[in-house]
Amino acid sequence: MAADAGDISVLLHLNAAFDTIDHAILNSRLTE
């Protein structure tokens, strides 16, 4: 169970990272 919870935590962190990257890309495009 602990391993599964860890995997979910990693996936959530990856999703957050991709959201941050997407926002950064959109912001850079809007400011160009």
Secondary structure as UniProt FT lines:
FT   HELIX           2..31
//
